[in-house]
Amino acid sequence: MKKLVAAAFAAAALFSSIPAKADAIDMSTITCAQLLQMKQDEISFVLTWVAGYLAGTEEETSMDPEALGAHVTATVTYCGQNGEMSVLNAAKESAPKG
């Protein structure tokens, strides 16, 4: 019983130290210009999310690290030329065809 109480207190302490829930972000509204102003880890997060989202819409269950890297690079390049476009649409436009 003491272990259960200790575990409950530990869990409560852990959850109390987690920051408050952030507001949801509509990922389709992030523009290329906004993406290119972000920190590197934020850019990585957004582009990883976008790649996963697009894979999910195509019901793709495999992941090729080289292809992902190439697509991320292509998306960033495309974004550099199309600042007002959403990152999601830029990723769709820069995706390899085929």
Secondary structure, 3 states (H helix, E strand, C coil): CHHHHHHHHHHHHHHHCCCCCCCCCCHHHCEHHHHHCCCHHHHHHHHHHHHHHHHHHCCCCCCCHHHHHHHHHHHHHHHHHCCCCEHHHHHHHHCCCC
